[in-house]
Structures are given as C-alpha cells and as structure tokens.
C-alpha cells in the first residue's frame, strides 16, 4: 500500500515534525553496554584482613521509559516440562517395578506379591507416560497458536508510528487507530 506524506501526520496535532516509526523510537531508547576490567576486593575474617584481585566481565542494558512503553510484544516462552517431581515418580515406578519383577521370578512365597507390584508399577509408569505425552502435545499446540498471534502482533507493531508531541501511536493513513502510547497493545 502506497502512503502519501499526509498519512504520516499525527491525527491529533496534524503535524509531522515529531512523528517517528515506533520501532525506531524503541531502538533509539535502548542501549547495551559491556565492561571488562580488573577488580579488587578487601575483606576481614577472624581479625585478618584479606585482599583479592580478579578479572570482571559485565554486560547490561539501559532503556528509556518511552522505549519501554513502545517495546514490541514479548515472544511467548516455550512450554516447560513437568519437572523433577514427575521424573522422580517415573523413576520410582520403574525401580519398584523391577523389584517386583525380581520377586515374581524368585522361587519363594513372595512371587504373587512381586507379580502384583510389577503389574501395578508397570501400569502406573505407562499411564504417566500417556498422560504426560498428551499434556505435552496440548502445550505444544497452544504454544504454536501463541507464536502465530505473536507474529501478527509484531507485524502490526512494525506498522506503527509515534508522535512525540502528543505521546500517541497510530497506523499511517488511519486516524481511527490513534491511541495513547501506553495503550499501544490495543493496536497489536
């Protein structure tokens, strides 16, 4: 779509001199720096003073409030696994199932208990795997939908312009899309 210069005028003040692309304002207000150098530390323990010397590497980011307000939408995080608790439960089912199998194969009176223990643990282990697999597929599908929505939001963000005089954002050529900068998300 071809835009005329009038499309880029602020819908509020009808001026163009303070209008900039949102992505440019965001980038201009964000800086990343690094420091590398020697450091010295002094400490005291048990009445003895100690001195330490080390090499220090640091990185950091600085961002203006305006840049923060005009930031692109954050990318959705990958779904997390079930954690150590579920892994421990699977391991316990497996280990106890092996003990039950050993008992079932032995020539003693505990064969029936071992067989029951092995059967219960095997059923529990398989059930957990089925449930976890289903939950994992659901989370992956939800994440895929979130990624599509995020990509659309970023594409919309890339089209936005900002008027520094009125602290508003808008889509060029469509004055109905003008909103305060803090409500930028409404246009995404």
Residue frames as qw, qx, qy, qz and C-alpha x, y, z in Angstrom:
[[0.000, 0.889, 0.458, 0.000, 0.00, 0.00, 0.00],
 [0.417, 0.364, 0.004, 0.832, 1.43, 3.36, -1.06],
 [0.288, -0.742, -0.444, 0.411, 1.26, 6.13, 1.56],
 [0.252, 0.792, 0.095, 0.548, 1.15, 9.85, 0.92],
 [0.307, 0.255, -0.462, 0.792, 3.04, 12.27, 3.22],
 [0.459, -0.414, 0.045, -0.785, -0.28, 13.31, 4.77],
 [0.847, -0.235, -0.455, -0.141, -0.75, 9.75, 6.06],
 [0.671, -0.019, -0.489, 0.556, 2.20, 10.25, 8.44],
 [0.109, -0.499, 0.176, -0.841, 0.85, 13.39, 10.11],
 [0.031, -0.095, -0.829, 0.551, -0.24, 12.99, 13.71],
 [0.179, -0.556, -0.730, -0.355, -4.02, 12.54, 13.89],
 [0.333, -0.731, -0.464, 0.372, -4.13, 14.89, 16.90],
 [0.209, -0.708, 0.044, 0.673, -1.84, 17.84, 16.10],
 [0.673, 0.707, 0.217, 0.001, -1.84, 17.36, 12.31],
 [0.023, 0.868, -0.479, -0.129, 1.96, 17.85, 12.31],
 [0.949, 0.234, -0.196, 0.079, 4.70, 15.58, 11.00],
 [0.236, 0.764, -0.478, 0.363, 7.83, 17.08, 12.61],
 [0.350, -0.471, 0.703, -0.403, 7.69, 14.89, 15.77],
 [0.935, 0.097, 0.114, -0.322, 6.41, 11.69, 14.09],
 [0.073, 0.545, -0.831, -0.089, 8.72, 8.67, 14.02],
 [0.757, -0.002, -0.609, -0.237, 8.35, 4.99, 13.41],
 [0.759, -0.580, 0.126, -0.267, 7.69, 3.15, 16.71],
 [0.957, -0.022, -0.043, 0.286, 10.47, 0.62, 16.04],
 [0.479, 0.553, -0.181, 0.657, 12.96, 3.48, 15.54],
 [0.346, -0.722, 0.204, -0.563, 11.96, 5.16, 18.82],
 [0.930, -0.358, 0.048, -0.070, 12.28, 1.81, 20.59],
 [0.860, 0.200, -0.095, 0.460, 15.75, 1.14, 19.15],
 [0.234, 0.680, -0.181, 0.671, 16.98, 4.70, 19.85],
 [0.489, -0.670, 0.220, -0.514, 15.98, 4.38, 23.50],
 [0.961, -0.257, 0.098, 0.004, 17.72, 1.05, 24.07],
 [0.333, 0.748, -0.560, 0.125, 21.45, 0.60, 24.59],
 [0.965, -0.237, -0.068, 0.091, 23.57, -2.35, 25.59],
 [0.110, 0.849, -0.478, 0.197, 26.98, -1.96, 27.15],
 [0.938, -0.096, -0.267, 0.201, 29.82, -4.14, 28.32],
 [0.187, -0.869, 0.414, -0.195, 32.58, -3.66, 30.87],
 [0.947, 0.000, -0.221, 0.233, 35.68, -5.71, 31.31],
 [0.165, 0.758, -0.400, 0.488, 38.45, -4.91, 33.75],
 [0.479, 0.056, -0.742, 0.466, 40.24, -5.66, 36.94],
 [0.530, -0.701, -0.139, -0.457, 38.58, -5.51, 40.34],
 [0.300, 0.265, -0.718, 0.570, 39.94, -5.54, 43.87],
 [0.648, -0.583, -0.324, -0.368, 38.13, -6.69, 46.99],
 [0.122, 0.386, -0.677, 0.615, 39.04, -6.35, 50.66],
 [0.741, -0.442, -0.361, -0.355, 37.54, -8.46, 53.44],
 [0.086, -0.502, 0.686, -0.520, 38.10, -9.30, 57.06],
 [0.866, -0.237, -0.356, -0.259, 37.58, -12.61, 58.83],
 [0.859, -0.365, -0.242, 0.267, 38.76, -13.65, 62.27],
 [0.364, -0.853, 0.106, 0.359, 40.70, -10.41, 62.70],
 [0.517, -0.194, 0.541, 0.634, 42.69, -10.98, 59.50],
 [0.403, 0.718, -0.015, -0.567, 42.40, -8.64, 56.53],
 [0.625, 0.077, 0.677, 0.381, 42.48, -10.22, 53.08],
 [0.274, 0.627, -0.213, -0.697, 42.79, -8.71, 49.62],
 [0.660, 0.237, 0.693, 0.164, 41.58, -10.33, 46.41],
 [0.154, 0.519, -0.376, -0.752, 42.13, -9.40, 42.78],
 [0.565, 0.304, 0.766, 0.039, 40.01, -10.65, 39.88],
 [0.005, 0.000, -0.545, -0.838, 39.01, -10.04, 36.27],
 [0.344, 0.459, 0.618, -0.538, 35.40, -8.85, 35.94],
 [0.014, -0.123, -0.656, -0.744, 33.15, -9.00, 32.86],
 [0.239, 0.485, 0.629, -0.558, 29.72, -7.38, 32.95],
 [0.015, 0.270, 0.585, 0.765, 27.04, -6.56, 30.42],
 [0.105, 0.487, 0.615, -0.611, 23.92, -4.53, 30.89],
 [0.133, 0.525, 0.607, 0.581, 21.05, -2.83, 29.13],
 [0.009, 0.356, 0.311, -0.881, 19.67, 0.65, 29.55],
 [0.063, 0.486, 0.730, 0.476, 16.25, 1.66, 28.28],
 [0.143, -0.107, 0.115, -0.977, 14.28, 4.89, 28.41],
 [0.386, 0.292, 0.686, -0.543, 10.71, 4.87, 29.73],
 [0.563, 0.521, -0.114, -0.631, 9.45, 5.83, 26.26],
 [0.371, 0.380, -0.808, -0.253, 11.32, 2.94, 24.67],
 [0.107, 0.016, 0.942, -0.318, 9.96, 0.58, 27.30],
 [0.494, 0.408, 0.424, -0.640, 6.38, 1.73, 26.61],
 [0.612, 0.582, -0.232, -0.483, 6.87, 1.29, 22.87],
 [0.244, -0.380, 0.885, 0.114, 8.56, -2.13, 23.09],
 [0.550, 0.088, -0.658, -0.506, 7.47, -4.90, 20.75],
 [0.860, -0.316, 0.044, -0.399, 5.30, -7.66, 22.18],
 [0.307, -0.537, 0.784, -0.049, 7.39, -10.28, 24.01],
 [0.551, 0.202, -0.746, -0.313, 7.84, -13.65, 22.35],
 [0.861, -0.351, 0.015, -0.368, 5.89, -16.45, 24.05],
 [0.236, -0.565, 0.783, -0.111, 8.07, -18.73, 26.15],
 [0.535, 0.119, -0.809, -0.214, 8.45, -22.39, 25.27],
 [0.799, -0.459, -0.093, -0.376, 6.34, -24.63, 27.49],
 [0.117, -0.577, 0.756, -0.286, 8.25, -26.10, 30.40],
 [0.526, 0.004, -0.848, -0.064, 8.42, -29.76, 31.27],
 [0.682, -0.574, -0.371, -0.261, 6.78, -31.31, 34.29],
 [0.216, -0.791, 0.436, -0.371, 9.88, -31.00, 36.44],
 [0.169, 0.397, -0.870, 0.238, 11.88, -33.22, 38.71],
 [0.552, -0.084, 0.594, -0.580, 8.90, -34.46, 40.73],
 [0.869, 0.321, 0.020, -0.375, 7.39, -36.29, 37.78],
 [0.550, 0.549, -0.628, 0.046, 10.80, -37.62, 36.76],
 [0.142, -0.350, 0.813, -0.443, 11.31, -38.95, 40.26],
 [0.736, 0.084, 0.410, -0.532, 7.86, -40.58, 40.21],
 [0.816, 0.453, -0.282, -0.224, 8.64, -42.28, 36.89],
 [0.313, 0.512, -0.765, 0.234, 11.97, -43.49, 38.25],
 [0.405, -0.218, 0.717, -0.524, 10.30, -44.85, 41.40],
 [0.856, 0.236, 0.141, -0.439, 7.67, -46.70, 39.33],
 [0.698, 0.522, -0.489, -0.038, 10.44, -48.19, 37.21],
 [0.112, 0.469, -0.791, 0.377, 12.65, -49.14, 40.17],
 [0.560, -0.100, 0.619, -0.542, 9.85, -50.62, 42.28],
 [0.858, 0.342, -0.069, -0.378, 8.57, -52.45, 39.18],
 [0.540, 0.503, -0.670, 0.089, 11.99, -54.04, 38.74],
 [0.195, -0.302, 0.794, -0.491, 12.00, -55.11, 42.38],
 [0.755, 0.123, 0.345, -0.544, 8.53, -56.60, 41.87],
 [0.785, 0.455, -0.363, -0.214, 9.74, -58.41, 38.75],
 [0.247, 0.461, -0.807, 0.275, 12.66, -59.83, 40.70],
 [0.443, -0.127, 0.688, -0.560, 10.30, -61.01, 43.43],
 [0.819, 0.277, 0.078, -0.496, 7.92, -62.54, 40.85],
 [0.709, 0.478, -0.513, -0.071, 10.71, -64.54, 39.24],
 [0.068, -0.464, 0.799, -0.376, 12.07, -65.86, 42.53],
 [0.617, -0.169, -0.753, -0.152, 11.16, -69.31, 43.88],
 [0.123, -0.076, -0.710, 0.690, 9.54, -68.28, 47.16],
 [0.011, 0.610, 0.768, -0.197, 6.24, -67.34, 48.72],
 [0.003, 0.652, 0.111, -0.750, 6.52, -63.69, 47.66],
 [0.271, 0.108, 0.699, 0.653, 6.00, -64.44, 43.94],
 [0.041, 0.724, 0.665, 0.177, 2.38, -63.29, 43.98],
 [0.214, -0.859, -0.156, 0.437, 3.24, -60.01, 45.78],
 [0.339, -0.386, 0.453, 0.728, 6.08, -59.39, 43.29],
 [0.222, 0.357, 0.740, 0.526, 3.82, -60.02, 40.31],
 [0.057, -0.858, -0.510, 0.033, 1.18, -57.63, 41.70],
 [0.307, -0.753, 0.066, 0.578, 3.83, -54.99, 42.46],
 [0.334, -0.129, 0.597, 0.718, 5.30, -55.32, 38.96],
 [0.143, 0.572, 0.722, 0.362, 1.85, -55.08, 37.33],
 [0.141, -0.899, -0.354, 0.217, 0.81, -52.00, 39.35],
 [0.328, -0.646, 0.237, 0.647, 4.12, -50.21, 38.71],
 [0.315, 0.080, 0.678, 0.659, 4.08, -51.01, 35.01],
 [0.063, 0.738, 0.637, 0.213, 0.51, -49.74, 34.69],
 [0.238, -0.877, -0.165, 0.382, 1.41, -46.59, 36.64],
 [0.390, -0.402, 0.423, 0.713, 4.53, -45.98, 34.56],
 [0.234, 0.312, 0.709, 0.588, 2.68, -46.39, 31.24],
 [0.048, -0.836, -0.546, -0.007, -0.26, -44.27, 32.47],
 [0.289, -0.773, 0.017, 0.564, 2.09, -41.46, 33.50],
 [0.331, -0.175, 0.561, 0.738, 3.80, -41.54, 30.11],
 [0.141, 0.554, 0.716, 0.400, 0.45, -41.40, 28.29],
 [0.152, -0.895, -0.380, 0.179, -0.84, -38.50, 30.41],
 [0.343, -0.650, 0.201, 0.648, 2.44, -36.57, 30.11],
 [0.331, 0.077, 0.653, 0.677, 2.53, -37.12, 26.35],
 [0.062, 0.734, 0.630, 0.245, -1.00, -35.80, 25.98],
 [0.246, -0.886, -0.176, 0.353, -0.27, -32.74, 28.15],
 [0.414, -0.401, 0.398, 0.713, 2.89, -32.11, 26.16],
 [0.261, 0.358, 0.676, 0.589, 1.02, -32.20, 22.83],
 [0.073, -0.870, -0.486, -0.029, -1.61, -29.79, 24.19],
 [0.349, -0.777, 0.043, 0.523, 1.08, -27.38, 25.45],
 [0.398, -0.140, 0.543, 0.725, 2.90, -27.51, 22.11],
 [0.162, 0.597, 0.659, 0.428, -0.32, -26.79, 20.19],
 [0.193, -0.916, -0.305, 0.174, -1.12, -23.84, 22.49],
 [0.420, -0.583, 0.253, 0.648, 2.42, -22.52, 22.06],
 [0.361, 0.191, 0.630, 0.661, 2.13, -22.78, 18.26],
 [0.017, 0.814, 0.533, 0.231, -1.07, -20.69, 18.41],
 [0.349, -0.850, -0.078, 0.387, 0.65, -18.14, 20.68],
 [0.466, -0.267, 0.431, 0.725, 3.54, -17.87, 18.20],
 [0.235, 0.511, 0.618, 0.549, 1.13, -17.15, 15.32],
 [0.168, -0.916, -0.364, -0.013, -0.63, -14.45, 17.40],
 [0.476, -0.676, 0.126, 0.548, 2.76, -13.01, 18.42],
 [0.447, 0.044, 0.522, 0.725, 3.97, -12.88, 14.78],
 [0.081, 0.736, 0.536, 0.405, 0.80, -11.00, 13.81],
 [0.345, -0.895, -0.195, 0.206, 1.28, -8.59, 16.73],
 [0.511, -0.435, 0.293, 0.681, 4.92, -7.92, 15.74],
 [0.331, 0.363, 0.571, 0.658, 3.84, -7.29, 12.13],
 [0.107, -0.881, -0.416, -0.198, 1.28, -4.76, 13.42],
 [0.499, -0.746, -0.007, 0.441, 3.89, -3.20, 15.72],
 [0.526, -0.079, 0.409, 0.742, 6.21, -2.72, 12.73],
 [0.171, 0.613, 0.530, 0.561, 3.50, -0.60, 11.03],
 [0.300, -0.854, -0.396, 0.158, 3.00, 1.81, 13.95],
 [0.350, 0.512, -0.088, 0.780, 4.16, 5.43, 14.16],
 [0.460, -0.578, -0.480, 0.472, 4.64, 7.63, 17.23],
 [0.102, 0.809, 0.080, 0.573, 4.04, 11.35, 17.78],
 [0.525, -0.081, -0.502, 0.683, 6.36, 12.66, 20.49],
 [0.119, -0.291, 0.066, -0.947, 4.36, 15.86, 20.88],
 [0.672, -0.275, -0.060, -0.685, 1.15, 14.07, 21.87],
 [0.226, -0.302, 0.897, -0.231, 2.60, 10.72, 23.08],
 [0.803, 0.259, 0.297, -0.448, 0.29, 8.74, 20.80],
 [0.278, -0.192, 0.849, 0.408, 0.73, 5.85, 18.37],
 [0.650, 0.504, 0.193, -0.535, -1.17, 5.32, 15.13],
 [0.644, 0.166, 0.641, 0.382, -1.23, 3.45, 11.84],
 [0.035, -0.324, 0.286, 0.901, -0.47, 5.86, 8.97],
 [0.254, -0.079, -0.617, -0.741, -3.50, 6.77, 6.89],
 [0.500, -0.474, -0.698, -0.197, -5.99, 5.59, 9.53],
 [0.075, -0.477, 0.321, -0.815, -6.73, 8.30, 12.11],
 [0.784, -0.407, -0.129, -0.451, -9.18, 5.98, 13.91],
 [0.882, -0.051, -0.394, 0.252, -6.23, 3.90, 15.12],
 [0.179, 0.592, -0.373, 0.692, -4.72, 6.72, 17.21],
 [0.744, -0.579, -0.333, -0.018, -4.28, 5.69, 20.87],
 [0.300, -0.873, 0.367, -0.112, -2.12, 6.91, 23.79],
 [0.404, 0.549, -0.729, 0.062, 1.33, 5.29, 23.75],
 [0.277, -0.267, 0.824, -0.415, 0.60, 3.35, 26.95],
 [0.751, 0.244, 0.459, -0.408, -2.31, 1.66, 25.10],
 [0.229, 0.527, -0.680, -0.456, -0.16, 0.55, 22.15],
 [0.234, -0.029, 0.971, -0.036, -1.23, -3.07, 22.80],
 [0.535, 0.497, 0.471, -0.494, -4.74, -2.20, 21.52],
 [0.513, 0.692, -0.276, -0.427, -3.32, -1.86, 18.01],
 [0.024, -0.426, 0.895, 0.133, -1.47, -5.14, 18.07]]
